[in-house]
Amino acid sequence: MEREFIVCDLDQFMSSYLPFVPSEADVSSCISQCLRPDSMVVGTGDTTRFMLYLSPPDGSQSEMKTYRNLEKISASIAKFEYPGRTRNRFHYKHTPYASIAKSTHKIDACFTADTFSSESKILNTYAMAVPMEHKVDPAQRYDSNTKVVSANKPKKLIKVFLSILFATEEGLGYDPLITREADSNYTFEIPQVNAPSRFFRTISPISVYNSNNSTGRMTRIYLAEDLSTNPPKRCVLKDVWIDSTEQTEGQIQQALFDDIEAFWKEEPATPTVPGDEDDINFFRSLHSDLVKSKRYKDFFLSIETDYASPALHDVAPKAVPVRGLLTAPAPATPLPPAFSNSGPVPDSARKSPTPRSSLRSAGTTRPMTKARGQLANSKPVAPRRYMPKKRYRVVFREICTPVGNLGKLGEVVDVLQQVLIPYKSTEAVSDGTMLNWQAKLSDLEYAKKFPPPDGYKGASDPKTGTPYFMAHEVLGRSYIFQPVATEARSVTSDESTNPFAPVSEMIVGVNREVVAHNFQHDLESIWWLLLWTMACRIDCKSSHAWARPIFQNVEDLTEERAHCFCYPINQAISVSFHKDISEFAKPMEKVRLIMHTAYFDRVSLRRHFAPAAYVKFHRLFRLFFMGIQLISTSDWREIPLIPDDLTVKRNLKILC
């Protein structure tokens, strides 16, 4: 979250983010009708001052004492009879000692609908419209007009408070299509085209995780019931935020169906590399029956209905990113260039760090952190385009079980194998085992067409999710193969050459190529999911200890994670893992080595954007799972698995 803060001029903030900006006339009316009769202000016009803040805060008092009088000022402003507007249910509360229910966060104040009392000191997030942080820091030197409670600029504070106190709930960010019920469940209204809206009420959460990002919310999935049916039918409702320019899951699913049909109908293109046509034809023949019968649709969740909200606000103009807003103040430094002549600048430091939120569900915690050794201010702020978001809700007919909640190792292997070899439910695999599950693909909102278009650029706005199963190159944002300029190679190969002698032309370096998600990355994620299941979900202390530094919710590729993929793992599986899966060591290591080699060779030959270059590897991955199914030296299929209620945002769900 520390990387997500931006600062902007207060006037820009009001025009970009407040529900509305009160006029000067309305501010003057509020002063004359409420604040002056309540003895909250003195003076007139430009000399108007708050009685409780005749001098700007100077740091001589604590934040708690300095800002507690804002509650009295807000109460006076709330009495205003705003023309054409209704006073909402929120009120300003000074809450320096308050706790937030089910959270480790602390805030200084907020606009809340809670009837907060000094005895309970508990706040609820659902009732908190605007959380607030206060700052008194004499080490920071700003003009007096940066203080909204300063002697000569009280009208700025009045404008902000009026906008919040007289805003509609939708203006404050509450979705009018979602109703929180008394039992803490939600009723979602899904608008329909040329038909009445449909209503779905949540029964219980399937997947609800707190986000470590202030600019996004992780996907929430609920078991729900369709209130338009009698009796109500059960279903699954997914609530997710996506970039406003992105397609929804329903649109992407239909585009996938169209492309699948087109691929099996089109004439084979003239191959650029010998053997490509044979590989593509093999792939077509492998799944031709599925396509002809339309049964390929059985491997996707069936969408009952969906709805995407309008896009939210864009970032304020001239806003600049700033690091360290939640860390202790550093020595005074020059202001960011964008603020040299742009007016007031918000505080850029805090006396003490704010505890990080935890990524949690069902009592388990997996906080998102930086890779080891990275500090908040150790490197410049990377350019990032904060895309406006839209909220998307989709209802699925099937009620699914995440792979992380399957009870036996054999069930996980069966389901992962179905991703590569589509079988009908209860159909036998190569060793005669009857499959009792059917794989279902969902969470398609970030799916991209491959190969990417010319001029492809990776997203600068990171997506919320887990790195547990991300492919090595995707997590590291770099291809395993790194080309080196020909001139640079000759320097090391010819000892008689002086590499520092004057030359007529400079050696031209090779630009770092943006990683585009490809087919092998998806297969590698399946490998990581199987490795994680073997290491973390089987009751074995030694494998848990081995896996702990590898499966970390960190934003970057750690040394331990990289080492796991780039170096042999068969010894670790044989020694540290459960004794009944020691035979998994060879196939797991073989496919790791094949993956690593394929990544290197494909990019070195500039074949990483050629779909045909992935067919052989797909066949090898199928053989990998078939080989695992043939392991008979132990009863590995019946090994019980520890339930995982925190399997964060999977691409694979299964139908029970």
C-alpha positions as CSV (number, residue, x, y, z in Angstrom):
1,M,0.0,0.0,0.0
2,E,2.9,2.3,0.7
3,R,3.6,2.6,-3.0
4,E,0.1,3.8,-3.9
5,F,-0.1,7.2,-2.3
6,I,-0.2,10.3,-4.5
7,V,-0.5,14.0,-3.4
8,C,-2.2,16.9,-5.2
9,D,-3.3,20.4,-4.6
10,L,-6.3,20.7,-2.2
11,D,-8.4,22.5,-4.7
12,Q,-7.7,19.7,-7.2
13,F,-8.5,17.2,-4.6
14,M,-11.9,18.8,-3.9
15,S,-12.8,19.1,-7.6
16,S,-11.7,15.5,-8.4
17,Y,-12.8,13.5,-5.4
18,L,-15.3,15.3,-3.2
19,P,-19.0,14.4,-3.8
20,F,-19.5,18.0,-4.7
21,V,-17.8,21.4,-4.1
22,P,-19.9,23.8,-2.1
23,S,-20.1,27.4,-3.5
24,E,-18.6,30.4,-1.7
25,A,-22.2,31.6,-1.1
26,D,-23.1,28.4,0.7
27,V,-20.0,28.5,2.8
28,S,-20.8,32.1,3.8
29,S,-24.4,31.1,4.7
30,C,-23.2,28.2,6.9
31,I,-20.8,30.6,8.7
32,S,-23.6,33.2,9.4
33,Q,-26.3,30.7,10.2
34,C,-24.4,28.1,12.2
35,L,-20.7,28.7,13.0
36,R,-21.0,32.3,14.1
37,P,-24.1,31.8,16.4
38,D,-22.2,28.8,17.9
39,S,-19.2,31.1,18.6
40,M,-17.0,28.9,16.4
41,V,-15.6,31.8,14.3
42,V,-14.6,35.4,14.7
43,G,-13.9,38.1,12.1
44,T,-15.5,38.5,8.7
45,G,-14.5,37.9,5.1
46,D,-10.8,37.1,4.7
47,T,-10.2,37.7,8.4
48,T,-12.6,34.9,9.4
49,R,-10.9,32.6,11.9
50,F,-11.9,29.6,14.0
51,M,-12.1,30.5,17.6
52,L,-10.6,27.2,18.6
53,Y,-7.7,27.7,16.2
54,L,-6.7,31.3,16.4
55,S,-3.1,30.1,15.7
56,P,-2.0,27.4,13.4
57,P,-1.0,24.0,14.9
58,D,2.7,24.3,15.8
59,G,3.5,20.9,17.2
60,S,3.5,21.9,20.9
61,Q,0.5,19.7,21.5
62,S,-0.2,16.1,20.5
63,E,-2.3,15.3,17.5
64,M,-5.1,14.1,19.8
65,K,-5.4,17.4,21.5
66,T,-4.8,19.5,18.5
67,Y,-7.5,18.1,16.3
68,R,-10.2,17.1,18.9
69,N,-12.0,20.4,18.5
70,L,-12.8,19.5,14.8
71,E,-15.6,17.5,16.3
72,K,-17.2,20.6,17.7
73,I,-16.7,22.5,14.4
74,S,-18.3,19.6,12.4
75,A,-21.3,19.5,14.7
76,S,-21.9,23.2,14.1
77,I,-21.6,22.8,10.3
78,A,-24.0,19.9,10.4
79,K,-26.8,22.2,11.6
80,F,-26.8,24.0,8.3
81,E,-30.0,23.9,6.3
82,Y,-28.4,23.3,2.9
83,P,-30.6,24.4,0.0
84,G,-31.6,21.5,-2.2
85,R,-29.6,18.9,-0.1
86,T,-30.4,16.6,2.8
87,R,-28.2,16.0,5.8
88,N,-27.0,12.4,5.7
89,R,-26.6,10.0,8.6
90,F,-22.8,10.4,9.0
91,H,-21.1,12.5,11.7
92,Y,-17.6,13.4,12.5
93,K,-16.0,11.5,15.4
94,H,-12.6,12.1,17.0
95,T,-11.3,8.5,17.5
96,P,-7.6,8.4,18.5
97,Y,-8.0,5.4,20.7
98,A,-10.7,3.5,18.7
99,S,-10.2,0.1,17.3
100,I,-11.7,-1.0,14.0
101,A,-13.6,-4.3,14.1
102,K,-11.7,-7.2,12.6
103,S,-8.7,-5.1,11.8
104,T,-5.4,-3.9,13.2
105,H,-5.7,-0.4,11.7
106,K,-5.8,2.7,13.8
107,I,-7.3,6.0,12.7
108,D,-7.4,9.5,14.2
109,A,-11.0,10.4,13.2
110,C,-13.7,9.6,10.7
111,F,-17.1,10.4,9.4
112,T,-19.2,7.4,10.5
113,A,-22.7,6.3,11.0
114,D,-21.7,4.3,14.1
115,T,-23.0,5.4,17.5
116,F,-19.5,5.3,18.7
117,S,-19.1,5.6,22.5
118,S,-16.1,6.1,24.8
119,E,-16.9,2.8,26.5
120,S,-16.9,0.5,23.4
121,K,-14.3,2.3,21.3
122,I,-15.1,0.0,18.4
123,L,-15.7,1.2,14.8
124,N,-17.1,-0.8,11.9
125,T,-15.8,-0.3,8.4
126,Y,-19.2,-0.6,6.8
127,A,-20.4,2.5,8.7
128,M,-17.2,4.5,8.1
129,A,-17.6,6.7,5.1
130,V,-14.4,8.7,5.4
131,P,-11.4,7.6,7.6
132,M,-9.0,10.4,8.5
133,E,-5.4,10.7,9.6
134,H,-4.2,13.8,11.4
135,K,-0.6,15.1,11.5
136,V,1.3,17.6,13.6
137,D,4.9,17.6,12.5
138,P,6.9,20.7,13.2
139,A,9.8,19.2,11.1
140,Q,7.8,19.9,7.9
141,R,7.7,23.5,6.8
142,Y,4.7,24.5,4.7
143,D,2.9,27.7,4.1
144,S,0.1,28.4,6.5
145,N,-2.5,27.9,3.8
146,T,-1.6,24.2,3.8
147,K,-3.4,23.9,7.1
148,V,-7.1,23.6,6.6
149,V,-7.6,24.8,10.1
150,S,-5.1,27.7,9.8
151,A,-6.0,31.2,10.8
152,N,-6.7,32.6,7.4
153,K,-8.1,29.6,5.5
154,P,-11.0,28.1,7.5
155,K,-13.3,28.1,4.4
156,K,-11.4,25.2,2.9
157,L,-12.2,23.0,5.9
158,I,-15.9,24.2,5.9
159,K,-16.1,23.2,2.2
160,V,-14.8,19.7,2.8
161,F,-17.0,19.1,5.8
162,L,-20.1,20.4,4.0
163,S,-19.5,18.2,1.0
164,I,-19.2,15.1,3.2
165,L,-22.1,15.9,5.6
166,F,-24.5,16.7,2.8
167,A,-23.5,14.2,0.2
168,T,-25.6,11.3,-0.9
169,E,-24.4,7.9,0.2
170,E,-23.6,7.1,-3.4
171,G,-21.5,10.2,-3.5
172,L,-19.5,8.9,-0.5
173,G,-18.8,5.6,-2.3
174,Y,-21.6,3.4,-1.2
175,D,-23.0,1.3,-4.0
176,P,-26.8,1.9,-4.3
177,L,-27.2,-1.6,-5.8
178,I,-25.9,-3.4,-2.7
179,T,-27.9,-3.5,0.6
180,R,-26.3,-4.7,3.8
181,E,-28.8,-6.7,5.7
182,A,-29.2,-6.9,9.5
183,D,-27.5,-10.3,9.6
184,S,-24.4,-8.9,7.8
185,N,-25.3,-10.6,4.5
186,Y,-25.8,-8.5,1.3
187,T,-28.5,-8.2,-1.3
188,F,-27.1,-7.4,-4.7
189,E,-29.3,-5.8,-7.4
190,I,-28.3,-6.9,-10.9
191,P,-29.9,-4.6,-13.5
192,Q,-31.2,-6.3,-16.7
193,V,-31.5,-5.1,-20.2
194,N,-35.1,-4.3,-21.1
195,A,-36.3,-6.3,-18.0
196,P,-36.7,-5.8,-14.3
197,S,-33.7,-6.1,-12.1
198,R,-32.8,-9.4,-10.4
199,F,-31.9,-9.7,-6.8
200,F,-29.4,-12.1,-5.2
201,R,-28.9,-12.4,-1.4
202,T,-25.6,-13.8,-0.1
203,I,-25.7,-16.8,2.3
204,S,-22.1,-17.1,3.2
205,P,-18.7,-16.2,1.9
206,I,-16.7,-18.6,-0.3
207,S,-13.7,-16.4,-0.8
208,V,-13.4,-13.0,0.9
209,Y,-10.0,-11.6,1.6
210,N,-8.9,-8.2,2.8
211,S,-6.7,-6.3,0.4
212,N,-3.3,-4.9,1.0
213,N,-3.9,-2.2,-1.5
214,S,-5.8,1.0,-0.9
215,T,-6.5,1.3,-4.7
216,G,-8.2,-2.0,-5.1
217,R,-10.2,-4.7,-3.5
218,M,-9.6,-8.4,-3.9
219,T,-12.2,-10.6,-5.5
220,R,-15.1,-11.6,-3.2
221,I,-17.1,-14.7,-3.9
222,Y,-20.3,-15.6,-2.1
223,L,-22.7,-18.5,-2.0
224,A,-26.0,-16.8,-2.8
225,E,-29.6,-17.4,-3.6
226,D,-31.6,-16.1,-6.5
227,L,-34.6,-14.2,-4.9
228,S,-36.4,-14.1,-8.3
229,T,-37.0,-17.9,-8.1
230,N,-39.5,-19.7,-5.9
231,P,-38.0,-21.4,-4.0
232,P,-34.8,-19.4,-4.2
233,K,-32.1,-21.3,-6.2
234,R,-28.6,-21.3,-4.9
235,C,-25.8,-19.9,-7.0
236,V,-22.4,-18.3,-6.8
237,L,-21.9,-14.5,-6.9
238,K,-18.6,-12.9,-7.7
239,D,-17.8,-9.2,-6.9
240,V,-14.6,-7.8,-8.5
241,W,-13.0,-4.5,-9.5
242,I,-11.4,-4.3,-12.9
243,D,-9.9,-1.5,-15.1
244,S,-12.6,0.5,-16.8
245,T,-11.2,-0.3,-20.2
246,E,-11.0,-4.1,-19.6
247,Q,-13.6,-6.6,-20.8
248,T,-15.7,-8.3,-18.3
249,E,-15.6,-12.1,-17.6
250,G,-18.8,-12.6,-19.6
251,Q,-17.4,-10.7,-22.6
252,I,-14.1,-12.6,-22.4
253,Q,-15.8,-15.9,-22.0
254,Q,-17.8,-15.3,-25.2
255,A,-14.7,-14.1,-27.0
256,L,-12.9,-17.3,-26.0
257,F,-15.8,-19.4,-27.3
258,D,-15.8,-17.5,-30.6
259,D,-12.0,-17.9,-31.0
260,I,-12.2,-21.6,-30.2
261,E,-14.8,-22.1,-32.9
262,A,-12.8,-20.0,-35.4
263,F,-9.5,-21.8,-34.6
264,W,-11.0,-25.2,-35.4
265,K,-12.6,-24.0,-38.6
266,E,-9.7,-22.0,-40.1
267,E,-7.4,-23.3,-42.7
268,P,-3.9,-24.1,-41.4
269,A,-1.5,-21.2,-42.1
270,T,1.8,-21.8,-44.0
271,P,4.2,-22.8,-41.3
272,T,7.3,-20.6,-40.8
273,V,9.2,-23.3,-39.0
274,P,9.2,-27.0,-40.2
275,G,7.0,-29.1,-38.0
276,D,4.7,-26.3,-36.8
277,E,1.8,-27.4,-39.0
278,D,2.1,-31.0,-37.6
279,D,2.0,-29.7,-34.1
280,I,-1.0,-27.5,-34.7
281,N,-2.9,-30.3,-36.5
282,F,-2.1,-32.7,-33.6
283,F,-3.6,-30.2,-31.1
284,R,-6.7,-29.7,-33.3
285,S,-7.3,-33.4,-33.6
286,L,-6.8,-33.9,-29.9
287,H,-9.8,-31.8,-29.0
288,S,-11.9,-31.9,-32.2
289,D,-14.7,-33.9,-30.6
290,L,-15.0,-31.5,-27.8
291,V,-15.4,-28.6,-30.2
292,K,-17.8,-30.3,-32.6
293,S,-20.1,-31.3,-29.7
294,K,-19.7,-27.9,-28.0
295,R,-18.7,-29.8,-24.8
296,Y,-15.7,-27.5,-24.3
297,K,-18.2,-25.1,-22.7
298,D,-18.7,-27.6,-19.9
299,F,-15.2,-26.7,-18.7
300,F,-16.2,-23.0,-18.0
301,L,-18.6,-21.8,-15.3
302,S,-22.0,-21.0,-16.7
303,I,-22.9,-17.3,-16.4
304,E,-26.5,-16.7,-15.3
305,T,-26.3,-12.9,-15.4
306,D,-23.8,-10.1,-14.9
307,Y,-23.5,-6.3,-14.6
308,A,-20.6,-3.8,-14.8
309,S,-20.9,-0.4,-13.1
310,P,-19.9,2.9,-14.8
311,A,-16.2,3.8,-14.4
312,L,-15.1,5.6,-11.3
313,H,-13.0,8.8,-11.1
314,D,-9.7,9.2,-12.8
315,V,-6.6,10.4,-10.9
316,A,-6.5,14.1,-10.1
317,P,-4.5,16.2,-12.7
318,K,-0.9,17.0,-11.7
319,A,-1.0,14.5,-8.9
320,V,2.4,13.0,-8.1
321,P,3.4,9.8,-6.3
322,V,5.1,10.1,-2.9
323,R,6.7,7.5,-0.8
324,G,6.9,7.5,3.0
325,L,3.5,8.9,3.9
326,L,3.1,6.3,6.6
327,T,6.7,6.2,7.9
328,A,8.6,8.4,10.3
329,P,9.5,11.8,9.1
330,A,12.9,12.2,7.4
331,P,14.9,15.4,7.2
332,A,13.3,18.1,5.1
333,T,13.7,17.5,1.4
334,P,12.6,19.6,-1.7
335,L,9.0,19.2,-2.7
336,P,8.2,17.2,-5.8
337,P,8.6,19.3,-9.0
338,A,4.8,19.2,-9.7
339,F,4.2,21.2,-6.5
340,S,6.8,24.0,-6.9
341,N,4.2,26.5,-8.0
342,S,0.9,24.6,-7.5
343,G,-0.2,25.7,-4.1
344,P,-0.7,23.7,-0.9
345,V,1.0,20.4,-0.3
346,P,-0.3,17.7,2.1
347,D,1.8,16.3,4.9
348,S,4.2,13.7,3.7
349,A,5.1,11.9,6.9
350,R,3.6,10.4,10.0
351,K,5.1,10.1,13.5
352,S,4.9,6.3,13.6
353,P,4.3,3.5,11.0
354,T,0.7,2.4,10.6
355,P,0.4,-1.4,10.9
356,R,0.0,-3.2,7.6
357,S,-3.3,-4.8,6.9
358,S,-3.3,-8.6,6.9
359,L,-4.5,-10.7,4.0
360,R,-6.7,-12.9,6.0
361,S,-9.6,-15.3,6.0
362,A,-10.8,-17.9,8.4
363,G,-8.2,-17.0,10.9
364,T,-5.2,-17.4,8.7
365,T,-2.9,-14.5,7.9
366,R,-0.7,-14.1,4.8
367,P,0.4,-10.4,4.7
368,M,1.6,-9.0,1.4
369,T,5.1,-7.6,1.9
370,K,8.1,-6.6,-0.2
371,A,10.9,-9.0,-1.0
372,R,13.6,-9.3,1.6
373,G,15.9,-6.3,1.9
374,Q,13.7,-3.9,0.1
375,L,12.9,-0.7,2.0
376,A,10.2,1.8,1.3
377,N,12.4,4.5,0.1
378,S,15.3,2.4,-1.3
379,K,14.5,3.2,-5.0
380,P,12.6,5.8,-7.0
381,V,8.9,5.6,-7.4
382,A,8.2,3.6,-10.5
383,P,5.9,5.2,-13.1
384,R,2.4,3.9,-12.7
385,R,-0.9,4.8,-14.4
386,Y,-3.8,4.4,-12.0
387,M,-6.6,3.3,-14.3
388,P,-10.1,4.2,-13.4
389,K,-12.0,1.1,-12.1
390,K,-15.4,-0.4,-12.6
391,R,-17.2,-2.8,-10.4
392,Y,-18.3,-6.1,-12.0
393,R,-20.7,-8.6,-10.6
394,V,-21.3,-12.0,-12.2
395,V,-23.6,-14.8,-11.1
396,F,-22.6,-18.4,-11.9
397,R,-25.1,-21.3,-11.9
398,E,-22.7,-23.9,-10.5
399,I,-21.6,-24.1,-6.9
400,C,-17.9,-24.9,-6.9
401,T,-15.2,-26.0,-4.5
402,P,-11.8,-24.5,-4.8
403,V,-8.9,-26.8,-5.5
404,G,-7.4,-25.7,-2.1
405,N,-10.4,-27.3,-0.4
406,L,-10.2,-30.8,-1.9
407,G,-9.6,-33.4,0.8
408,K,-7.1,-35.8,-0.9
409,L,-4.0,-35.5,-2.9
410,G,-5.4,-37.8,-5.6
411,E,-8.4,-35.5,-6.1
412,V,-6.1,-32.5,-6.7
413,V,-4.0,-34.5,-9.2
414,D,-7.1,-35.6,-11.1
415,V,-8.5,-32.1,-11.3
416,L,-5.2,-30.5,-12.4
417,Q,-4.9,-33.2,-15.1
418,Q,-8.3,-32.3,-16.4
419,V,-7.0,-28.9,-17.3
420,L,-4.8,-30.6,-19.9
421,I,-6.9,-33.7,-20.7
422,P,-10.6,-32.8,-20.7
423,Y,-12.6,-35.7,-19.3
424,K,-16.2,-35.9,-18.5
425,S,-17.1,-36.3,-14.8
426,T,-16.7,-39.9,-13.6
427,E,-14.7,-40.8,-16.7
428,A,-11.7,-43.1,-16.3
429,V,-8.2,-41.8,-16.7
430,S,-5.2,-43.8,-18.0
431,D,-4.8,-46.0,-14.8
432,G,-8.5,-46.7,-14.6
433,T,-9.2,-44.3,-11.8
434,M,-12.7,-42.8,-11.9
435,L,-12.8,-39.0,-11.8
436,N,-15.4,-37.7,-9.4
437,W,-14.7,-34.0,-10.2
438,Q,-14.9,-31.8,-13.2
439,A,-12.6,-28.8,-13.7
440,K,-14.3,-25.5,-14.3
441,L,-12.4,-22.4,-15.5
442,S,-13.3,-19.0,-14.2
443,D,-11.8,-15.6,-13.1
444,L,-11.1,-14.7,-16.7
445,E,-11.2,-10.9,-16.2
446,Y,-7.4,-10.6,-16.6
447,A,-7.1,-13.1,-19.5
448,K,-5.3,-11.7,-22.6
449,K,-5.2,-12.8,-26.1
450,F,-2.0,-14.5,-27.2
451,P,0.2,-13.6,-29.0
452,P,-0.1,-10.0,-27.9
453,P,-0.5,-7.2,-30.5
454,D,2.5,-5.3,-31.8
455,G,3.7,-2.6,-29.4
456,Y,2.4,-4.6,-26.4
457,K,3.3,-3.0,-23.0
458,G,2.9,-4.6,-19.7
459,A,0.4,-3.0,-17.2
460,S,1.8,-0.4,-14.9
461,D,-1.2,-0.8,-12.6
462,P,-0.6,-4.1,-10.8
463,K,-3.4,-6.5,-10.2
464,T,-4.4,-7.7,-6.8
465,G,-3.8,-11.3,-6.3
466,T,-1.4,-13.9,-4.9
467,P,2.1,-14.6,-6.2
468,Y,2.0,-18.2,-4.8
469,F,1.3,-19.7,-8.2
470,M,2.6,-17.0,-10.6
471,A,5.1,-18.2,-13.2
472,H,8.8,-17.4,-12.6
473,E,9.1,-14.9,-15.5
474,V,5.8,-13.2,-14.6
475,L,6.7,-12.7,-11.0
476,G,10.2,-11.6,-11.9
477,R,9.0,-9.4,-14.8
478,S,11.9,-10.7,-16.9
479,Y,12.5,-13.5,-19.3
480,I,14.9,-16.2,-18.1
481,F,16.9,-15.8,-21.4
482,Q,18.6,-12.5,-21.5
483,P,20.2,-11.6,-24.8
484,V,23.7,-10.1,-24.9
485,A,25.0,-7.8,-27.6
486,T,27.3,-9.5,-30.1
487,E,30.1,-7.0,-29.4
488,A,29.9,-7.7,-25.7
489,R,30.4,-11.5,-26.3
490,S,33.5,-10.8,-28.4
491,V,35.1,-8.9,-25.6
492,T,35.1,-11.9,-23.4
493,S,36.0,-14.4,-26.1
494,D,39.0,-12.6,-27.5
495,E,41.7,-12.0,-24.8
496,S,43.9,-10.1,-27.3
497,T,41.3,-7.3,-27.7
498,N,41.5,-4.3,-25.4
499,P,37.8,-3.6,-24.5
500,F,38.6,-0.1,-23.5
501,A,40.4,1.1,-26.6
502,P,38.7,3.9,-28.6
503,V,36.1,2.7,-31.1
504,S,34.2,4.3,-33.8
505,E,30.8,3.0,-32.7
506,M,29.4,2.5,-29.2
507,I,28.3,-1.0,-28.2
508,V,24.5,-1.0,-28.3
509,G,22.9,-2.7,-25.4
510,V,19.8,-4.9,-25.6
511,N,16.7,-3.4,-24.1
512,R,14.9,-5.4,-21.5
513,E,11.8,-7.0,-23.1
514,V,8.4,-6.7,-21.4
515,V,7.2,-10.2,-20.3
516,A,4.0,-11.2,-22.1
517,H,1.9,-13.9,-20.4
518,N,2.1,-17.0,-22.5
519,F,0.8,-20.6,-22.6
520,Q,3.7,-22.1,-20.6
521,H,3.2,-19.6,-17.8
522,D,-0.3,-21.1,-17.3
523,L,1.2,-24.6,-17.2
524,E,3.9,-23.5,-14.8
525,S,1.2,-22.2,-12.4
526,I,-0.3,-25.7,-12.3
527,W,3.1,-27.0,-11.4
528,W,3.4,-24.5,-8.6
529,L,-0.1,-25.4,-7.4
530,L,0.8,-29.1,-7.2
531,L,4.1,-28.3,-5.5
532,W,2.4,-26.1,-2.9
533,T,-0.2,-28.8,-2.3
534,M,2.5,-31.4,-1.7
535,A,4.6,-29.1,0.5
536,C,2.0,-27.2,2.5
537,R,-1.3,-29.1,2.6
538,I,0.1,-32.5,3.7
539,D,0.7,-32.8,7.4
540,C,4.5,-32.8,7.3
541,K,6.6,-30.4,9.4
542,S,9.7,-30.7,7.4
543,S,8.0,-29.9,4.1
544,H,6.2,-26.9,5.7
545,A,9.6,-25.6,6.9
546,W,11.0,-26.0,3.4
547,A,8.1,-24.3,1.7
548,R,7.8,-21.3,4.1
549,P,10.5,-19.1,2.4
550,I,9.4,-20.1,-1.1
551,F,5.6,-19.5,-0.9
552,Q,5.6,-15.9,0.3
553,N,3.0,-13.2,-0.5
554,V,5.6,-10.8,-1.8
555,E,5.5,-8.3,-4.6
556,D,8.7,-9.5,-6.2
557,L,10.6,-12.6,-7.1
558,T,12.6,-13.6,-4.0
559,E,15.9,-15.4,-4.0
560,E,14.3,-18.6,-2.5
561,R,11.5,-18.6,-5.0
562,A,13.9,-18.1,-7.9
563,H,16.3,-20.8,-6.6
564,C,13.4,-23.3,-6.3
565,F,12.6,-23.0,-10.0
566,C,16.2,-22.6,-11.4
567,Y,17.8,-25.4,-9.5
568,P,17.0,-29.1,-8.9
569,I,14.3,-29.9,-6.3
570,N,14.2,-33.7,-6.4
571,Q,16.5,-34.0,-3.4
572,A,14.3,-31.7,-1.3
573,I,11.1,-33.6,-2.2
574,S,12.8,-37.0,-1.4
575,V,14.2,-35.9,1.9
576,S,11.8,-33.2,3.3
577,F,8.4,-34.2,1.9
578,H,6.0,-36.8,3.2
579,K,7.5,-40.3,2.7
580,D,4.5,-41.5,0.6
581,I,5.2,-38.9,-2.2
582,S,8.9,-39.4,-2.5
583,E,8.3,-40.9,-6.0
584,F,7.0,-37.5,-7.1
585,A,10.6,-36.2,-6.9
586,K,11.7,-37.4,-10.3
587,P,8.7,-36.2,-12.4
588,M,8.5,-32.9,-10.6
589,E,12.2,-32.3,-11.2
590,K,12.1,-33.4,-14.8
591,V,9.2,-31.1,-15.7
592,R,10.9,-28.2,-13.9
593,L,14.0,-28.7,-15.9
594,I,12.0,-29.0,-19.1
595,M,10.2,-25.8,-18.3
596,H,13.4,-23.9,-17.6
597,T,15.1,-25.1,-20.7
598,A,12.0,-24.4,-22.9
599,Y,11.8,-20.8,-21.6
600,F,15.4,-20.3,-22.4
601,D,15.3,-21.9,-25.9
602,R,12.1,-20.3,-27.0
603,V,13.1,-16.8,-26.3
604,S,16.6,-17.3,-27.6
605,L,15.1,-18.4,-30.9
606,R,12.6,-15.6,-30.8
607,R,9.8,-18.1,-30.9
608,H,8.1,-17.0,-27.7
609,F,5.2,-15.3,-29.6
610,A,4.6,-18.3,-31.8
611,P,1.6,-20.4,-30.6
612,A,2.9,-23.5,-32.3
613,A,6.1,-23.4,-30.2
614,Y,4.1,-24.3,-27.1
615,V,2.3,-27.4,-28.5
616,K,5.1,-29.9,-27.8
617,F,5.5,-28.6,-24.2
618,H,1.8,-29.0,-23.7
619,R,2.1,-32.7,-24.8
620,L,5.0,-33.2,-22.4
621,F,3.0,-31.7,-19.5
622,R,0.2,-34.1,-20.3
623,L,2.7,-37.0,-20.1
624,F,3.9,-35.6,-16.8
625,F,0.5,-36.0,-15.2
626,M,0.0,-39.4,-16.8
627,G,3.3,-40.5,-15.3
628,I,2.2,-39.4,-11.9
629,Q,-1.0,-41.3,-12.2
630,L,1.1,-44.5,-12.8
631,I,3.0,-44.2,-9.5
632,S,2.0,-47.2,-7.5
633,T,4.7,-47.6,-4.8
634,S,2.5,-46.0,-2.2
635,D,-1.2,-45.1,-1.6
636,W,-0.5,-41.5,-2.3
637,R,-4.0,-40.8,-3.7
638,E,-5.5,-41.2,-0.2
639,I,-3.2,-38.8,1.6
640,P,-5.4,-36.4,3.5
641,L,-4.9,-32.7,2.8
642,I,-5.2,-29.8,5.3
643,P,-8.1,-27.6,4.3
644,D,-7.0,-24.3,2.9
645,D,-9.5,-21.5,3.4
646,L,-7.1,-18.9,2.1
647,T,-6.4,-20.1,-1.4
648,V,-6.4,-16.6,-2.9
649,K,-8.0,-16.0,-6.2
650,R,-7.6,-19.2,-8.3
651,N,-7.9,-19.5,-12.0
652,L,-9.2,-23.0,-11.4
653,K,-12.4,-23.9,-9.6
654,I,-14.0,-27.3,-9.6
655,L,-17.6,-28.5,-9.7
656,C,-18.8,-30.8,-7.0
